Amino acid sequence: MKRNEAPAQGPLQGLRVAHCSLSVAGPFAAQMMADLGADVIWIENPRMPDIARDLDGKGRAVDLDRRNQRTISLNVPTAEGSDVFARLLVDLDIFIEASKPGQYEKWGWSDERMWEINPKLVIAHISGYGQSGDARYAGRASYDPIAQAFGGLMAMNGTPQMQSFPAMWAVADYYTGMFTAFTCLAAHLRAKQTGQGESIDSAQYEIVARTLGTFGMDSWNTGVPYVKKLVNNGNTAGYNTYRCADGNEVFMLLLGGGVMKAGVPLFGLEYGGEDFPENCWKVNTDSPAGIKLEAAIAGFCGQHPAQEVEDILSAASVPCGCIVRVEDMPSNAQYVARDTFVEYQSETSGVPVKAIDVVPKLKNNPGKVWRGGPRIGQDTADILCEIGYSAEEIERLGESKAVRIGR
């Protein structure tokens, strides 16, 4: 599909982005912009296609995190591939790559050389440990769980008796994609004002560490080690998962003065007395009041199905929600009412796929899904034509293996 055939939609229409990245973080950063209307080109190595194509054997990772993108199958470090890459840079606003640190410089493509071609270009480098630092870490390979391990998140999961484990699914990758996309757009706004591009160094472990909230700060500023907790409430009664009469679960949060005033009586306890005095905003789990509250909540939930518990507490403005299974999401009334899901055609399998639609929702310039993730080299010929290659030159590039032209 040629660029002018893509629908004009979303607030980022007119923005030109390319990414050369595998797995999740880089593609997701680009895909967020594609969902909002940017023209995104996915640069894929013809000799070693993206591992996401075989991640689940069905290509669904491509249909999710490469949707709304076009693709060119290009071997950048070859002489012919380098020429194509140079021509691509001329027309770009943002370029995202996620190779080992220093790889593009080894290929002769430093930031400075890219800026010689396009001074306003925003360049984002994504890696596990960053582009610089201690020699023991700079240049190391990394995946999502490694970033979670080094960034402190894995050490927070579970209880002291449990081995550390990563949070599902690929949260370090998705965090990194979101931080990178936001920073790219901020840098692009500045580049439009000044004419000067930017180079972004997205180290996954740093982004994970930034998301630890005050739990990290508590330890760093007091010297007291963080102790694993099963949930992230610290030591607050009524802030947990509870099993209900039908075997399903709810999660509730009795936190805040108004919530405590409304919630405590629901469980047969007196608000305003010695255990739960006026204006108390929480009680500790191991206090006498906390022990009473936990027992009362467990008894209440054991007498009601999960949906009823959610309805009763929600009607009293107590935060509570059923734990929704993935398989139940498409039929949930709120998901249906808001059109949270969308179906679109898979370019790889040729069948419709169901996925979460473009979020957040926009009123005046909404994004939309106009295609699934492209096949290998599906748009190579069109993109080469757009940047000035003739039909004969495109054929020669295909014969030289510098590009792969999809059929």
Beta strands, then each sheet from edge to edge (+ up, - down):
strand 1: 16-20
strand 2: 39-44
strand 3: 69-74
strand 4: 94-97
strand 5: 122-127
strand 6: 198-203
strand 7: 239-243
strand 8: 249-253
strand 9: 320-322
strand 10: 341-345
strand 11: 352-356
strand 12: 403-404
sheet 1: 6+ 5+ 4+ 1+ 2+ 3+ 12-
sheet 2: 7+ 8- 9+
sheet 3: 10+ 11-
end
